[in-house]
Amino acid sequence: MNKFKGDPRLLGKKVLVVNECSKFRFFISTAFTYVGANVVEAGCGHEMSQRIWEENPDIILIDKEMPDMDSHLLMNNKETEHASVVITTFQKDACKLMSREPLIAENLLIRPFSPEELLRKVTDVIDKKSKYEHNC
């Protein structure tokens, strides 16, 4: 995880962690805090919408299995188009999701994962988004 400490893609960035499980939010928040990101959390879709409006996050990490919302809708949403979005899911759900939404595959992070895998995936998504925006 030291590799990502002070990484300009993460340092000072506002990260919104959305998951109904407080222990999982803590695990993710700890990794981002360690590398210098500012973390806000939401435990449900309603809180997430409120945090997006209030905080304008640079990065959104959301669980695919949120009971009160469809997480993949964040990918094509005007309110979140500026943010890098990563969706966490289990392998069995990833296969179904990728067959329905093949463009989402690069934004999926399969659970379980380590803090290093989390940070690597997020920086990969940031890099791809930056490259795409630069080419447009």
N, C-alpha and C positions, 0 to 999 in steps of 0.2 A: 504494500500500500504506500510505502515511502516514495515509490516512483511517481505517484500522482500528487504528492504534497507540494503545494505551491504552483501546480500546473495552471497556467493562465486560462485554460479552457474551463477550469472549475473554481479557481480562486476568486472569492467575492461574488460568485454567481448565486442567484436565488434559486433554490431547489424546492419544489413542492412534492412532498411524498404523500401519496394517497393510498391508504390501505385500511381496511376495517380492523386489522389486528395491531394493537399498540406495540407488541413485542417486535413485529416485523418492521413497523415504522421506526422504532428505536434502532434496530440493526442497520437499516439503510441510512438513517439520519446520522448515526455515529460515524459511518464511513465518510459521508460528505462533510461533516463538521471537521473531521481529522485533516482533510485536505484543504480546508479554508473556505468552504462554501457556506452560505447562509441558508438554513433549512427552516421551512414552514411545513406543517403537517395538516392533513385532513383525514378524518375517519369515515367519510361517506361522500357521495356525489354532491349533496347539497353544500357541505362544507367546502368541497373542492371548488365548486362554482364561485362561492364567496371568496376563497383565497385567491383564485385566479383574478377576480375583479379587484381585490384589495392589494395584492402583492405583485402582480404582473411577473410571474416567475420566468426565468430563463430556461429551466429544465423542469419537466414534469415526469415523475416516476409513478406509475399507477398500476395497480393490480388488475388483471383482466376480469377477475371474478368479483367485482364490486356489485353488491346486490341491488343498488338503486340507480345504476347507470350502465351504459354500454361504453366501455373504455376506448374501444377503437375509433369511436366518433371524434375523439380529440385530434385525430390525425388530419382531418379536413375541416377544422373549426376555425372561424375567423378570430375568435377570442384567444386561440392558442397557436395560431400559425407562426408566430414569432419564436415559440418555444421548441426546444428539442424534447420530443416525447419518447419515453421508453416504457413498454408494457411488460410487466412480469406475469408469467404464467407457468403452469406445469406442462410437461411434455405432451400429455394426452390432449390438452386443450390447444397447444401450439399447432399441432397437425391440423385440427379442424379449422382453426383460425386462418392458417396460411392457405388452406384450400379455398376458403371463402374470400380472403383478402390477401392475395399474394404480395402486394406492395408493402404490407405491414411487416413482413418477415425480418427485415433488417432492423426493425425497432423492437423486436421481441427479445426478452431475456428469460431463459428457461430456469425455473427454480428446481432444486436449490442452487445457489451460487455463492461464491466467496466475495468478500469486499473488493478484492482485486478484479474479479470478473465483472462485478457491478460497475466499477469505475472505468474499466476498459470498454465495456459496452456503451456507456454514456458518452465517453470521449469519442468513440467511433461514430456514434449518431451525430454528435456535434460537428465532427469533421465532415461527414457526408452532407449534412444540412448546409454548412458553410460553403462547401464546394459547389453545391447546387445553386445556392443564392448568388455566389460569385459568377457563375456561368450564365445566369438569367439576365 
